[in-house]
Amino acid sequence: MHGSGLVIFSKRALILSVKSEFVKLNMKTIKINHIAKTEGHSSFVGSLLGGEAAEARLITEEGARLFEGMVIGRPYQQLPVIVSRICGVCPIVHNLGAIKAIENAFFTEITPEIILLRKILELAQIIHSHALHMFFLSFPDFVGVSNNTDLVKKYPEQSKYALEVRDFGVLAAKIIGGRTIHPINSVVGGFNVAPDENSLKELAEIIPVKTKQAVKLFDFLKKQKITNFKNPSNYVALKSGKEYAIYDGEVFFLDNKRKVSADQFYAEVSETNSSGEAVKRSHHLGRAVMCGSLARINCNYDKLNGIAKKNWDELGIETPDYNPFHNVLAQSIEIIHCLEECGKLIEKYLKIRNKKLKVSVKPAAGRGLSVIEAPRGLLYYNFDFDDYGAVRKCDIVTPTALFIANLEKDLKVFLPTLQNFSDKKRESLIKSLIRAYDPCISCATH
């Protein structure tokens, strides 16, 4: 009996060994050591087996930056300044997200004027970030240009438009936030100094020109050949009955039309660390979600401003749109929308402005949570404070941490469609999809 068992065991071992070798022979491994033209450092590893994707993973190649631990024990006044350093591309929304969470914790009531200026500041952030990514990082994939020096030489007029539209966002950030990055004028309770009235009027005067430039960029972009790939995603964004929500609103899920509060969404989000990575991948009730420009348009299409909505409609794309490559088109449309919205809000602010743009803040023990739309999607801040307003606990959930799981889901479906392409073409398309998502690795590894 004992000898017979050895024979059976050896047969099984042989079969397993043969199967293992068969898998190795038929496994196509795809590895990209660096994904250029994204914020931060990342790589990709994937594999195909029998025509199906066995693996598709975006690997963040940055160490933990420890901002959540860095702020423990710090007084609340320092937090917006510190966390804005998480990212040089979207510092304004980190500043505003932290401020909102702190004010919620201390039950601070701010004025309509303060909210208007914060919204303009946030719109400026989105314009600046989108113009950079849409044209200089993702657009080259559509026209097969490998570097931006060649891009500018080949498309000088469009490059000029992209830079000038971006400059609008930079200028607005400086006028209201005090400087172009890492704002110092936007603080808990409001603003230290009121923005110069003449500067705001001059900013409003150039909006029509910038809007025309943004429309020309969109017209040019929509003529390019963009990869046709669709994969259903659970799109999530802020939603408000009054406006295209970026600063306030409930968290809205497109697939089941469910709305939840920021507190409820945060309670339902799970964060997990992968071995060897600093990023905390996030899931909502165990499911991957997609946030960002395409998610916002899918969830808030009816609230787009007139020129933006007209141009989106001319694409002839059915909304909701499930092609992640169209996130770049959505960014272009959002630039137009945000410029239009800036004009409306500046006009409104100049009519109701009050010299007092800062309210008193009374620190107290408690918890404050906020949610705001960063250029790349939902950004959460959660602080616990002691009686004196010092931080006891901090948790930050960034857009990239939210959508990485969905990006990997899309990549896993996308890979099998590329098996007949050359290695070079396959790698190019994988990079293109990753860049279309506009990941921010620095934010993800905060």
N, C-alpha and C positions, 0 to 999 in steps of 0.2 A: 504493500500500500504506500509506504513511504517513498519508495523508488518511483512508483507511478505518479505520485504527486509532483516529483521533481521534473518528470517528463512533461506533465501538463503545464507546469510553471514555465519551463523553458520554451514551450510552444507559444504560450501567451506573450512571453518576453520578445520572442522572435517576431510575432505578428505586430506587436506594439512598435518594435524597432523599425520594421518595414514601413508601417504607417507613418512613423515620424520622419523617415527619410523621404517618403513620398510627399509629405507636406512641405518639407524643406525644398525639394526640387521644384514644387509647383507654387511656392510662395514668392511673390514679387514684392520686395521691400523697397520703399521709397523714402529717402531721407534728404531733407533740406536743412543744412546746418545753420543758415541765417536767413531770416525773412527781412529783406531790406525795405526801406520806405514805409516803416511803421514806427510809432513812438515806442522806443525801448528795444530790447533784444529778445528774440524768440526763434525757435526752430520748429521743424515739423517732422514727424515720423508716421508713416502709413504702410499698409501692406495689403496686397490683393491675393486672394486664394480662390481658385476656381471661378474667376470672374466676379467675385464678391469682395467687398472691403472687409478685412478682418480687423483692421485697426486704422484709426485716423486721429492723431493727437497733436495739438499745438502745445509746445513745451516753452514755458517762460524761462528765459536764461538770465534772470536777475535775482539777486539775493533779497531777503526780507529787508525792508527799509525801516520797519519798526515805528512808524508814526503813531500807531495806536498805543504803544507803550511809552513813546516819547512824551505824550501830553499828560500822562498820569501825574497828579499832584500840581499841575500848572493852573494858574488862575484863568478864569474864563476869558478875560480880555486878550490873552495871548493866543488863544486857540485859532481864530480865523487867520492870523498872520502865519502861524506855524503850518497849518494844514494846506494853505495855498501853495506851499512848497512841494506838495506831493507831485504836482505836475506843472511844467512850464507852458504846456499847450492850453490847459483848461484850469488855471489857478482861480479865476473869478468864481466859478461854480463851487469849488471847494470852499472858498471864502464865504460865499452866500449860504451854502448848505450848512456849514458850521454855525453861522450866525443865526439862522432860522432855528436850529436845534436848541441853541442856548436860550434864545428868546422864548421858545415853547416851554423849556424847563422852568423859566422864571416868570412865566405868564406875563411877558412884556407885550404891551399893545403899542404897535407902531402906527404911523399916520399913512394916509393914502399917498402923500407925496413921496414918502420913503419907498413904498412899494413900487411906485411908478419908476423911480430912478433905478431901483434894483432890477426891475424887468428890462429896462433899456440896457443896463450893464450886462445882463445875462444874454440878451439878444446880440449884443456886440461880441460877446464871447463865442456864440454859435457861428456868427458870420466869419469871424477871424479863423476859427478852427476849420470850418467847412471849406473855406476858400483855399486854405493850405492843403488839406487832404484831397479834396475833390479834384483839383487841377494838377497839383504838383506830385502827388503820391499815387493816386489811383488812375487818373486819366492816361498816364504813359502806358499802362497795361493795354488799353484799348487801341492804341495806335502803334504799339511795338517799339516805343522809344525807351532805351535803357537808362539814360541819364538826363537830368534836368538841363544841363548845358545845351544838349542837342534839342531838347524840348523847346526851350526858349528861342533857339535859332530857327526851328522849323515852324513854330507858331508864335511869332512875336506879338501880334495883336491880341491874341487870347491870353498870353502870358501877362501882358500889360493890364488887361481887364481884371484878371485874377488878383494881381498884386494891388491894384487900386481899390477893388472891392474889399480885400483883406485890410487895407490901410484904413478904411472906414471903421471897421471893428476896433482896430488899434487906437484910432483917434478918440472914438467914443469911450473906450475903456480909460484912456488918459484923462479926459475931461471929467468923468464922473468918479472913477476909481482912484484917481490921483497919479497913476502911472500905467504904463501899457501892460505890465505883468505884475503879479503879486500885489493886488490893490492894498493901499494903506488908508484910503479915505472911507472905505466901507467897513463899518464896525458894528458891534453889538449895540442896538438902540438906534441905528440910523447912519448918518454921515457926519464926519468931523467938520467938513466945509461944504457949503452949497456950491454946486457947479456954476461956473461963470455963465450968466444968461446969454451974453452975446455969442459965446462959444457954442452953446446949445442951438441958438438960432442959425448960426453958420453951418452947424452939423446938419440941421434939418434941411437947409437950402440945397445941399449937395446930394440928398437922398434920391431925387428923380434921376440924376445922372448916373449914380451908382446902380440904381435899379435897372436902368437901360443896359448898363454894362453886364449886370448879372443875367439878364434875359438873353443877351447875345452869347454869353458863355453857355447857358443852357441850350440855346438853339444849336450851337456848335457841338455840344456834348451828345445831344440826342441823335445826331446824325451818324455817330460812330457805331461800329458793330460791337454790341455788348452780348456776352455769352448768354444763351437761352437755357436757363436752368431753373427749375421750380422744385421747391420742397416745402411742404406745409410747416409753419412754425407758429408757436404760441406768442403772438406779438403783445407786448405790454407797454403802456405809456400812461402818463398823467392825462386825465380827462376832466374838463370843466364844461358846464353848460353855457358859459359866457364867452369863452375864447379858446384859441389854440393853446392849450395849457403847457407852460414851461416852468412857472414859478410856484403855482398852487394847483390843487386838484386832487381827485381820488385816483387810485391806481386801477387802471382798466385793462381787462384781459379780453382780447379780440375774439378768441375762439368760442368763449361761452358768454360774452357780453357781461361779465361779472365785474362789479366795482367794489373795491375794498379800501379801507382807510390805510394810511401809512403804517399805523400801529399793527393792524391786522396782517398786512403784507409782510412786515418785518418778522412777525411771529411765525409766519408760514415759510420763511426762507431758511434753508439750511446751508451752512458753509462747511466745506470739507477741504482739507489740505492733501494734495497728492504727494507721494514720496519724492523727496529731492526738489520740490518746488515751493516757492514762497507764496504763490497765488492761492487764494481761497476760492475754489470753484463754488458757485452758488446755484442752488436749484429751488424752485418754488413748488412745494408739495411733491418733491421728487421729480419734477419735470423741468426740462430745459426751457428757457424763455429767450426771446429776442427783443432787444430794445434798441433805441437809436432813431435815426431819421426816418427810415422806412417804416418802423413801428409807429412813430408818431403820425405820419401821414395816413397809414392804414387805420389808425384809431381816431384820428381827428380831421380826416379829409374835408368834412363839411365846414370846418372852421378856418380853412386856409383863406388868406386874404385874396382879393380879386385877381390881381395879375398872376400870382403864384398858382391859384386854382385853375385859371384859364390855360396856363402853360402845361400844367400836369394833365389836364383833360385832353390837350392836343397830342399827348403821347399815345392815346388810344389804349392805355393799359387798364385792365379791369382791376378795380380796387375792392377788396384787399389784394395786394400784389405779393406773390410768394417767391419772387426771384431775388435772392440776396445780392446779386450783382447790381440790382437797381437801387441799392442803398446809396450809391454814388449819385444817381439821378435825383433821388430824394434829397440829398444834401444840397444839390444845386437849386432845387425848388425851395428848400427852407431858407436859403440865402435871400431869395427874392421875397419870400414871406416876411422874414425878419427885418429886412430893409423897410418894407411897407409898414410893418408894425412899429418900428422905431419912429417913423414920421408921425404916426397917430399918437404915440405915447409922449413924445417930446411936445407936441402941440397941447396935449392935455395937461402936462406938467406945467408948462408956461402959463396956463390959465389959472391953475389952482395953487401955484407954488406958495410956500410959506417960508419965511426966513429960518424958522426953527425946524431943522431936519434931524434932530436927535432927541430922543426921549430918555427919561431916567430909567435905570436898570437896578433892580433890587435882587441880588443873588439869594438863593435859598436851596436847601437840599431837595433833590428831586431828579427826575429823568426827563430828558428832552430828545425828541426824535424829529427828523425832518426828511422830506424827500423833495428833490428838485431834478429838473431835466438838464443834464450835462449834454454837450454836443453828441456824445456817444450813447446817451440813454440815462436811465434812472440812477440817481446817486443818493445814497442813504447815509445819514449821520445819526448816531445814537450815543448820547452822553449821560453819565450819572454824575451828579455833583454833591459835594458836602454842603454844610450850612454856610460856608464862606464863599462858595462858588468855585471851588477847586475840583478838578476832575478826579473821580474815583474809578470810572470805567469808560472806555471808548470803543466803539465798533463802527467801522466804515465799510459799506458795501458799494463797490464801484460798478459802473456799467460793464466794463470788460469782464470783471469777475462774474457778472450775471450772464453774459452772453457767450462765454467761452464754450460751455457745454453745447449750446445750440450751433455754434460754429463747427465744432467737432462732429455733431450730428449731420450737418450739411456736407461736410467734407467726406464723411463715410458713404453718403449716398452719391456724391459727386465722383469719387475715385473710380468706381467701375465704368463710368462713362468715358474715362480717359485711357483705357487699357490699350486701345489701338493707336494711340499717339506716340510720337517719339519721346524719349526721356526728357529732352529739352522742352518740348511743347507741353508735356504733362506737368513738369515742374513750374513752367510759366503760368499755367492755368490755376494750379494750386495756390501759388503766391497771389495771383489776381483775386481769387475768392477771399483769401485771408485779408488782403488789403482792403477789399470792398467793405468788410466789416468795420474797418478803421479801429483796430484794437490799440489800447494804450497800456503797455506793459508796466510802465511806472505806476500808474494808478492801480493796476491789478495787484502789484506787489507792495502796496503801501504799508 
